[in-house]
């Protein structure tokens, strides 16, 4: 994935987390450009289409170990997908607290022209329902290239992007 594709992914996930939603029936022509999501229209204040997210047509099942970096801090996650939704637990070292933190997130499977998108929601302290005050939800783009190779990248809602190493657990 080149810089342009990485930037597109960053814009995509930032658009997911920071734009306003309105009824799909409210669509009209104006300066804001629609980004279609299931049963909602999401608008971005730019003059070009950011990305379109739709419902994924095929569910995915399994458990994977993901490894990525945010600002040089390695994050290790276990992702369990059961169809179109799943859960992920991420462990990382928090330099402000000087200890390891663990965060749980809900994950939803979507599709885009760039590949499958795993959208993270509601990061909470692991094992609780208490919202984590500083952790940004993770979003992953998974694509199979024409040559059969697999590319996986993450960008969180703060525009911090990284390549992802993946290992199948089950």
Residue frames as a rotation matrix with the C-alpha (Angstrom) as fourth column:
UNK 1
0.594 0.805 0.000 0.00
0.805 -0.594 0.000 0.00
0.000 0.000 -1.000 0.00
UNK 2
-0.371 -0.740 0.561 1.46
0.720 -0.611 -0.329 3.35
0.586 0.282 0.760 -0.99
UNK 3
-0.924 -0.061 -0.378 1.17
0.316 -0.680 -0.662 6.68
-0.217 -0.731 0.647 0.80
UNK 4
-0.714 0.698 -0.055 -1.89
-0.600 -0.570 0.562 7.71
0.360 0.434 0.825 -1.22
UNK 5
-0.054 0.703 -0.710 -3.76
0.063 0.712 0.700 4.54
0.997 -0.007 -0.082 -0.23
UNK 6
-0.489 -0.180 -0.854 -2.70
0.831 0.201 -0.518 4.94
0.265 -0.963 0.052 3.40
UNK 7
-0.984 0.148 -0.100 -3.92
-0.115 -0.952 -0.282 8.53
-0.137 -0.266 0.954 3.37
UNK 8
-0.401 0.884 -0.239 -7.20
-0.498 0.009 0.867 7.37
0.769 0.467 0.437 1.85
UNK 9
-0.088 0.328 -0.941 -7.59
0.600 0.771 0.213 4.85
0.795 -0.546 -0.265 4.67
UNK 10
-0.791 -0.262 -0.552 -6.82
0.608 -0.441 -0.661 7.55
-0.070 -0.858 0.508 7.22
UNK 11
-0.843 0.538 -0.001 -9.41
-0.523 -0.819 0.237 9.84
0.127 0.201 0.971 5.72
UNK 12
-0.249 0.759 -0.601 -11.86
-0.114 0.594 0.797 6.95
0.962 0.267 -0.061 5.58
UNK 13
-0.180 0.171 -0.969 -11.61
0.836 0.546 -0.059 6.12
0.519 -0.820 -0.241 9.26
UNK 14
-0.937 -0.083 -0.339 -11.55
0.255 -0.825 -0.504 9.73
-0.238 -0.559 0.794 10.35
UNK 15
-0.663 0.745 -0.072 -14.71
-0.560 -0.431 0.707 10.19
0.496 0.509 0.703 8.32
UNK 16
-0.180 0.592 -0.785 -16.28
0.372 0.780 0.503 7.22
0.911 -0.202 -0.361 10.10
UNK 17
-0.255 -0.008 -0.967 -15.67
0.953 0.170 -0.253 8.67
0.166 -0.985 -0.035 13.52
UNK 18
-0.690 -0.194 -0.698 -16.12
0.478 -0.846 -0.238 12.38
-0.544 -0.498 0.676 13.07
UNK 19
-0.924 0.364 0.118 -18.82
-0.119 -0.566 0.816 13.16
0.364 0.739 0.566 10.53
UNK 20
-0.535 0.810 0.240 -22.49
-0.606 -0.169 -0.778 13.78
-0.589 -0.561 0.581 11.08
UNK 21
-0.921 0.297 0.251 -25.21
0.384 0.795 0.470 11.37
-0.059 0.529 -0.846 9.99
UNK 22
-0.461 0.855 -0.238 -28.67
-0.703 -0.515 -0.490 12.06
-0.542 -0.058 0.838 8.61
UNK 23
0.266 0.691 0.673 -31.45
-0.053 0.707 -0.705 10.07
-0.963 0.152 0.224 7.02
UNK 24
-0.679 -0.486 0.550 -30.71
0.462 0.298 0.835 8.59
-0.570 0.821 0.022 3.59
UNK 25
0.163 0.839 0.520 -33.99
0.985 -0.112 -0.129 10.15
-0.050 0.533 -0.844 2.45
UNK 26
0.698 0.080 -0.712 -32.56
0.255 -0.956 0.143 13.59
-0.669 -0.282 -0.688 3.18
UNK 27
-0.279 -0.875 0.395 -30.02
0.723 0.080 0.686 13.31
-0.632 0.477 0.610 0.36
UNK 28
0.881 0.474 -0.001 -29.82
0.338 -0.630 -0.699 16.41
-0.332 0.615 -0.715 -1.81
UNK 29
0.283 -0.797 0.534 -27.28
0.802 -0.108 -0.587 18.30
0.526 0.594 0.609 -3.91
UNK 30
0.994 -0.087 0.061 -25.08
-0.106 -0.854 0.509 20.64
0.008 -0.512 -0.859 -1.91
UNK 31
0.334 -0.942 0.002 -21.43
-0.831 -0.296 -0.471 21.34
0.444 0.155 -0.882 -1.21
UNK 32
-0.154 -0.381 0.912 -21.17
-0.804 0.585 0.109 18.41
-0.575 -0.716 -0.396 1.19
UNK 33
-0.246 -0.039 -0.969 -20.51
-0.787 0.592 0.176 15.08
0.566 0.805 -0.176 -0.49
UNK 34
0.651 0.595 0.472 -22.27
-0.759 0.517 0.395 11.95
-0.009 -0.615 0.788 0.75
UNK 35
-0.694 -0.680 -0.237 -20.49
-0.639 0.734 -0.233 8.87
0.332 -0.010 -0.943 1.99
UNK 36
0.257 0.939 -0.227 -23.05
-0.717 0.343 0.607 6.09
0.648 0.007 0.762 2.03
UNK 37
-0.907 -0.348 0.236 -23.32
-0.416 0.653 -0.633 3.80
0.067 -0.672 -0.737 5.01
UNK 38
-0.699 0.675 -0.236 -26.09
0.572 0.726 0.382 1.31
0.429 0.132 -0.894 5.74
UNK 39
0.181 0.978 -0.106 -29.39
0.924 -0.132 0.359 3.18
0.337 -0.163 -0.927 6.11
UNK 40
0.545 -0.010 -0.839 -27.65
0.431 -0.854 0.291 6.51
-0.719 -0.520 -0.461 6.78
UNK 41
0.643 -0.437 0.630 -26.00
0.499 -0.385 -0.776 9.20
0.581 0.813 -0.029 4.79
UNK 42
0.376 -0.619 -0.689 -22.74
0.714 -0.280 0.642 10.51
-0.590 -0.734 0.337 6.17
UNK 43
0.893 -0.035 0.450 -21.52
0.306 -0.685 -0.661 13.88
0.331 0.727 -0.601 4.98
UNK 44
0.046 -0.937 -0.348 -18.01
0.900 -0.112 0.421 15.27
-0.433 -0.332 0.838 4.86
UNK 45
0.623 0.283 -0.729 -17.32
0.153 -0.958 -0.241 18.97
-0.767 0.039 -0.640 4.32
UNK 46
-0.543 -0.823 -0.163 -14.89
-0.071 -0.148 0.986 18.35
-0.836 0.548 0.022 1.45
UNK 47
0.157 0.611 -0.776 -15.83
-0.844 -0.326 -0.427 18.48
-0.514 0.722 0.464 -2.22
UNK 48
-0.307 -0.263 -0.915 -14.91
-0.755 0.653 0.065 14.88
0.580 0.710 -0.399 -3.05
UNK 49
0.771 0.605 -0.201 -16.11
-0.402 0.706 0.583 11.45
0.495 -0.368 0.787 -2.05
UNK 50
0.013 -0.758 0.652 -14.06
-0.990 0.084 0.117 10.03
-0.143 -0.646 -0.750 0.80
UNK 51
-0.953 -0.241 -0.182 -15.21
-0.266 0.956 0.127 6.42
0.144 0.170 -0.975 0.66
UNK 52
0.093 0.995 -0.046 -18.32
-0.847 0.103 0.522 4.32
0.524 -0.009 0.852 0.66
UNK 53
-0.908 -0.255 0.334 -18.93
-0.403 0.750 -0.525 1.77
-0.117 -0.611 -0.783 3.35
UNK 54
0.042 0.923 -0.383 -21.57
-0.815 0.254 0.522 -0.84
0.579 0.290 0.762 2.77
UNK 55
0.571 0.201 0.796 -22.66
-0.659 0.690 0.299 -3.99
-0.489 -0.696 0.527 4.50
UNK 56
-0.609 -0.790 -0.068 -20.19
-0.721 0.516 0.462 -6.81
-0.330 0.330 -0.884 3.86
UNK 57
0.198 0.725 -0.659 -21.64
-0.916 0.376 0.138 -9.53
0.348 0.577 0.739 1.65
UNK 58
0.347 -0.142 -0.927 -19.80
0.098 0.989 -0.114 -12.43
0.933 -0.052 0.357 3.30
UNK 59
0.915 -0.009 0.403 -19.31
-0.396 -0.204 0.895 -12.98
0.074 -0.979 -0.190 7.02
UNK 60
-0.020 -0.934 -0.356 -15.92
-0.368 0.338 -0.866 -13.87
0.930 0.113 -0.350 8.46
UNK 61
0.951 0.289 0.110 -15.23
-0.231 0.429 0.873 -16.25
0.205 -0.856 0.475 11.31
UNK 62
0.368 -0.845 -0.388 -12.07
0.577 0.534 -0.618 -16.87
0.729 0.004 0.684 13.25
UNK 63
0.924 -0.222 -0.311 -9.59
0.173 -0.484 0.858 -15.62
-0.341 -0.846 -0.409 15.79
UNK 64
0.490 -0.770 0.408 -6.44
0.546 -0.093 -0.833 -13.70
0.679 0.631 0.375 14.88
UNK 65
0.322 -0.522 -0.790 -3.50
0.716 -0.412 0.564 -12.06
-0.620 -0.747 0.241 16.63
UNK 66
0.710 -0.061 0.701 -2.78
0.498 -0.660 -0.562 -8.57
0.497 0.749 -0.438 15.28
UNK 67
0.152 -0.726 -0.670 0.35
0.812 -0.294 0.503 -6.54
-0.563 -0.621 0.545 15.91
UNK 68
0.395 -0.008 0.919 0.72
0.671 -0.681 -0.294 -2.86
0.628 0.732 -0.264 14.98
UNK 69
-0.476 -0.675 -0.563 2.40
0.877 -0.412 -0.248 0.30
-0.065 -0.612 0.788 16.21
UNK 70
0.678 0.592 0.435 1.05
0.570 -0.797 0.197 3.69
0.464 0.115 -0.878 17.26
UNK 71
0.751 -0.468 0.466 3.69
-0.524 -0.852 -0.010 6.37
0.402 -0.237 -0.885 17.77
UNK 72
-0.229 -0.946 -0.230 6.32
-0.636 0.324 -0.700 3.67
0.737 -0.014 -0.676 18.20
UNK 73
-0.483 0.146 0.863 4.31
-0.769 0.401 -0.498 1.79
-0.419 -0.904 -0.081 20.85
UNK 74
-0.847 0.112 -0.520 3.53
-0.244 0.788 0.566 -1.77
0.473 0.606 -0.640 19.82
UNK 75
-0.120 0.891 0.438 -0.08
-0.949 0.026 -0.314 -2.87
-0.291 -0.453 0.843 20.26
UNK 76
-0.970 -0.092 -0.225 -0.96
-0.153 0.951 0.269 -6.57
0.189 0.295 -0.937 20.40
UNK 77
-0.244 0.963 0.117 -4.58
-0.945 -0.209 -0.252 -7.50
-0.218 -0.172 0.961 19.81
UNK 78
-0.912 0.195 0.362 -6.66
0.249 0.963 0.107 -10.63
-0.327 0.188 -0.926 19.69
UNK 79
-0.520 0.734 -0.437 -9.56
-0.843 -0.524 0.124 -10.27
-0.138 0.433 0.891 17.27
UNK 80
-0.787 0.391 0.478 -12.48
0.322 0.920 -0.223 -12.71
-0.527 -0.021 -0.850 17.34
UNK 81
-0.642 0.592 -0.487 -14.96
-0.764 -0.541 0.351 -12.36
-0.055 0.598 0.800 14.46
UNK 82
-0.684 0.551 0.478 -18.29
0.339 0.820 -0.461 -14.17
-0.646 -0.153 -0.748 14.45
UNK 83
0.203 0.745 0.635 -19.91
0.954 -0.003 -0.301 -13.23
-0.223 0.667 -0.711 11.17
UNK 84
0.265 0.011 0.964 -20.44
0.571 -0.807 -0.148 -9.49
0.777 0.590 -0.220 10.73
UNK 85
0.639 -0.096 0.763 -19.37
-0.554 -0.746 0.369 -8.47
0.534 -0.659 -0.530 14.23
UNK 86
0.308 -0.593 -0.744 -16.76
0.571 0.741 -0.354 -9.36
0.761 -0.316 0.566 16.77
UNK 87
0.996 -0.084 0.000 -14.65
-0.045 -0.529 0.848 -8.25
-0.071 -0.845 -0.531 19.68
UNK 88
0.342 -0.939 0.032 -11.03
0.340 0.091 -0.936 -7.28
0.876 0.331 0.350 20.10
UNK 89
0.927 -0.215 -0.308 -8.78
0.251 -0.256 0.934 -6.98
-0.280 -0.942 -0.183 23.14
UNK 90
0.524 -0.766 0.372 -5.65
0.200 -0.314 -0.928 -4.87
0.828 0.561 -0.012 22.75
UNK 91
0.729 -0.432 -0.530 -2.65
0.578 -0.025 0.816 -4.70
-0.366 -0.901 0.232 25.08
UNK 92
0.386 -0.642 0.662 -0.09
0.428 -0.512 -0.745 -1.90
0.817 0.571 0.078 24.92
UNK 93
-0.265 -0.549 -0.793 2.34
0.964 -0.178 -0.198 -0.05
-0.032 -0.817 0.576 27.15
UNK 94
0.751 0.519 0.408 1.01
0.493 -0.852 0.175 3.34
0.438 0.070 -0.896 28.28
UNK 95
-0.255 -0.965 0.059 4.05
0.673 -0.221 -0.706 5.60
0.695 -0.140 0.705 28.78
UNK 96
-0.150 0.257 0.955 2.02
-0.438 -0.883 0.169 8.13
0.887 -0.393 0.244 30.79
UNK 97
0.759 0.493 0.426 1.02
-0.606 0.292 0.740 5.51
0.240 -0.819 0.520 33.36
UNK 98
-0.257 -0.966 -0.029 4.24
-0.940 0.257 -0.222 3.51
0.222 -0.030 -0.975 32.93
UNK 99
-0.534 0.119 0.837 2.36
-0.290 0.905 -0.313 0.22
-0.795 -0.410 -0.448 32.76
UNK 100
-0.977 0.207 0.052 0.56
0.145 0.466 0.873 -2.07
0.157 0.860 -0.485 30.35
UNK 101
-0.419 0.905 -0.070 -3.06
-0.694 -0.369 -0.619 -1.28
-0.586 -0.211 0.782 29.56
UNK 102
-0.882 0.269 0.387 -5.74
0.435 0.780 0.449 -3.53
-0.181 0.564 -0.805 28.05
UNK 103
-0.536 0.704 -0.467 -8.70
-0.654 -0.695 -0.298 -2.26
-0.534 0.146 0.833 26.06
UNK 104
-0.508 0.493 0.706 -11.75
0.607 0.787 -0.113 -4.07
-0.611 0.372 -0.699 24.65
UNK 105
-0.645 0.347 -0.681 -13.61
-0.615 -0.765 0.193 -2.90
-0.454 0.543 0.707 21.54
UNK 106
0.313 0.756 0.575 -16.63
0.167 0.552 -0.817 -3.98
-0.935 0.352 0.047 19.55
UNK 107
-0.764 -0.579 -0.284 -15.78
-0.229 -0.167 0.959 -4.61
-0.603 0.798 -0.005 15.90
UNK 108
0.429 0.895 0.123 -18.15
-0.078 0.173 -0.982 -4.44
-0.900 0.412 0.144 12.93
UNK 109
-0.507 -0.569 0.647 -17.44
0.532 0.384 0.754 -5.79
-0.678 0.727 0.108 9.45
UNK 110
0.529 0.583 -0.617 -18.05
-0.197 -0.623 -0.757 -3.45
-0.826 0.522 -0.214 6.51
UNK 111
0.144 -0.450 0.881 -17.02
0.897 0.435 0.076 -3.41
-0.417 0.780 0.467 2.87
UNK 112
0.434 -0.064 -0.898 -15.43
-0.250 -0.967 -0.052 -0.68
-0.865 0.248 -0.436 0.73
UNK 113
0.957 -0.104 -0.270 -13.90
-0.261 0.090 -0.961 -0.34
0.124 0.991 0.059 -2.72
UNK 114
0.103 -0.992 0.077 -10.48
-0.896 -0.126 -0.426 -0.81
0.432 -0.025 -0.902 -1.08
UNK 115
-0.640 -0.273 -0.718 -11.38
-0.020 0.940 -0.340 -4.07
0.768 -0.203 -0.607 0.70
UNK 116
0.322 0.719 -0.615 -13.00
0.655 0.300 0.693 -5.16
0.683 -0.627 -0.375 3.94
UNK 117
-0.373 -0.371 0.851 -13.09
-0.343 -0.797 -0.498 -2.64
0.862 -0.477 0.170 6.75
UNK 118
-0.023 0.292 -0.956 -13.22
0.853 0.504 0.134 -3.66
0.521 -0.813 -0.261 10.40
UNK 119
-0.070 0.112 0.991 -14.63
-0.155 -0.983 0.100 -0.69
0.985 -0.147 0.086 12.28
UNK 120
-0.597 -0.233 -0.768 -13.86
0.680 0.363 -0.638 -0.42
0.427 -0.902 -0.058 16.00
UNK 121
0.144 0.717 0.682 -16.35
-0.105 -0.674 0.731 1.06
0.984 -0.177 -0.021 18.44
UNK 122
0.769 0.439 0.464 -16.52
-0.438 -0.168 0.883 1.90
0.466 -0.883 0.063 22.12
UNK 123
-0.148 -0.866 -0.478 -13.03
0.124 0.463 -0.878 1.24
0.981 -0.189 0.039 23.52
UNK 124
0.760 0.429 0.488 -13.45
-0.463 -0.168 0.870 0.34
0.456 -0.887 0.071 27.20
UNK 125
-0.237 -0.789 0.567 -11.12
-0.970 0.226 -0.091 -0.84
-0.057 -0.572 -0.819 29.95
UNK 126
-0.537 -0.042 -0.842 -10.72
-0.384 0.901 0.200 -4.59
0.751 0.431 -0.500 29.45
UNK 127
-0.682 0.315 -0.660 -13.39
0.579 0.784 -0.225 -6.63
0.446 -0.536 -0.717 31.19
UNK 128
-0.571 0.500 -0.652 -15.52
0.405 -0.519 -0.753 -3.58
-0.714 -0.694 0.094 32.03
UNK 129
0.257 0.658 0.708 -18.07
0.963 -0.234 -0.132 -1.29
0.079 0.716 -0.694 30.40
UNK 130
0.563 -0.111 -0.819 -16.15
0.319 -0.885 0.339 1.83
-0.762 -0.452 -0.463 31.48
UNK 131
0.942 -0.142 0.305 -15.07
0.246 -0.330 -0.911 3.94
0.230 0.933 -0.276 28.50
UNK 132
0.090 -0.973 -0.212 -11.31
0.950 0.021 0.311 4.33
-0.299 -0.229 0.926 28.15
UNK 133
0.640 0.308 -0.704 -10.65
0.284 -0.946 -0.156 8.10
-0.714 -0.100 -0.693 28.22
UNK 134
0.124 -0.698 -0.705 -7.63
-0.608 -0.615 0.502 8.21
-0.784 0.367 -0.501 25.90
UNK 135
-0.601 -0.387 0.699 -7.79
0.211 0.767 0.606 5.15
-0.771 0.512 -0.379 23.64
UNK 136
-0.251 0.460 -0.852 -8.88
-0.867 -0.498 -0.013 5.83
-0.430 0.735 0.524 20.05
UNK 137
0.555 0.554 0.621 -11.00
-0.224 0.818 -0.530 3.16
-0.801 0.155 0.578 18.37
UNK 138
-0.587 -0.807 0.059 -9.08
-0.256 0.254 0.933 1.05
-0.768 0.533 -0.356 15.86
UNK 139
0.676 0.700 -0.230 -10.16
-0.443 0.137 -0.886 0.53
-0.588 0.701 0.402 12.24
UNK 140
-0.341 -0.812 0.473 -8.59
-0.090 0.529 0.843 -2.00
-0.936 0.245 -0.254 9.89
UNK 141
0.473 0.365 -0.802 -8.52
-0.844 -0.073 -0.531 -2.27
-0.252 0.928 0.274 6.11
UNK 142
-0.199 -0.460 0.865 -8.00
-0.101 0.888 0.449 -5.80
-0.975 0.001 -0.223 4.81
UNK 143
0.586 0.390 -0.711 -7.50
-0.722 -0.147 -0.676 -6.32
-0.369 0.909 0.196 1.09
UNK 144
0.216 -0.477 0.852 -6.39
0.405 0.838 0.366 -9.13
-0.888 0.266 0.375 -1.17
UNK 145
-0.125 -0.389 -0.913 -4.32
-0.614 -0.693 0.379 -7.77
-0.780 0.607 -0.152 -4.03
UNK 146
0.643 0.420 -0.641 -4.66
-0.764 0.287 -0.578 -9.01
-0.059 0.861 0.506 -7.64
UNK 147
-0.136 -0.777 -0.615 -1.51
-0.663 0.532 -0.526 -11.14
0.736 0.336 -0.588 -7.16
UNK 148
0.394 0.403 -0.826 -3.07
0.252 0.817 0.519 -12.89
0.884 -0.413 0.220 -4.14
UNK 149
-0.688 -0.666 -0.290 -1.03
0.487 -0.128 -0.864 -11.08
0.538 -0.735 0.412 -1.49
UNK 150
0.426 0.827 -0.366 -2.84
0.814 -0.175 0.554 -9.73
0.394 -0.534 -0.748 1.56
UNK 151
-0.625 -0.561 0.543 -2.46
0.255 -0.804 -0.537 -6.17
0.738 -0.197 0.645 2.83
UNK 152
0.407 0.720 -0.562 -3.67
0.816 -0.010 0.578 -5.10
0.411 -0.693 -0.592 6.28
UNK 153
-0.674 -0.549 0.493 -3.47
0.290 -0.812 -0.507 -1.59
0.679 -0.199 0.707 7.68
UNK 154
0.124 0.700 -0.703 -4.95
0.992 -0.063 0.113 0.21
0.034 -0.712 -0.702 10.65
UNK 155
-0.681 -0.202 0.704 -5.84
0.120 -0.979 -0.165 3.82
0.723 -0.028 0.691 11.27
UNK 156
-0.465 0.548 -0.695 -7.44
0.870 0.136 -0.474 4.91
-0.166 -0.825 -0.540 14.49
UNK 157
0.520 0.815 0.256 -9.86
0.842 -0.540 0.006 7.77
0.143 0.213 -0.967 14.90
UNK 158
0.640 -0.393 -0.660 -6.93
0.056 -0.833 0.551 10.12
-0.766 -0.389 -0.511 15.66
UNK 159
0.913 -0.204 -0.353 -5.42
-0.389 -0.179 -0.904 9.47
0.121 0.963 -0.242 12.17
UNK 160
-0.048 -0.930 0.364 -2.58
-0.879 0.213 0.427 7.31
-0.474 -0.300 -0.828 13.50
UNK 161
0.818 0.384 -0.428 -1.90
-0.570 0.636 -0.520 4.64
0.073 0.670 0.739 10.88
UNK 162
-0.209 -0.876 0.434 0.27
-0.807 0.405 0.429 1.53
-0.552 -0.261 -0.792 10.77
UNK 163
-0.200 0.058 -0.978 0.83
-0.638 0.750 0.175 -1.66
0.743 0.659 -0.113 8.86
UNK 164
0.381 0.425 0.821 -0.49
-0.895 0.392 0.213 -4.74
-0.231 -0.816 0.530 10.67
UNK 165
-0.759 -0.502 -0.414 1.09
-0.542 0.840 -0.022 -8.15
0.359 0.208 -0.910 11.15
UNK 166
0.271 0.926 0.262 -1.52
-0.961 0.246 0.122 -10.90
0.049 -0.285 0.957 11.42
UNK 167
-0.872 -0.462 -0.163 -1.37
-0.438 0.884 -0.161 -14.47
0.219 -0.069 -0.973 12.69
UNK 168
0.105 0.940 -0.324 -4.25
-0.552 0.326 0.767 -16.93
0.827 0.099 0.553 12.58
UNK 169
-0.637 -0.211 0.741 -5.05
-0.760 0.329 -0.560 -18.46
-0.126 -0.920 -0.371 15.96
UNK 170
-0.569 0.522 0.635 -8.18
0.217 0.841 -0.496 -20.35
-0.793 -0.145 -0.592 15.01
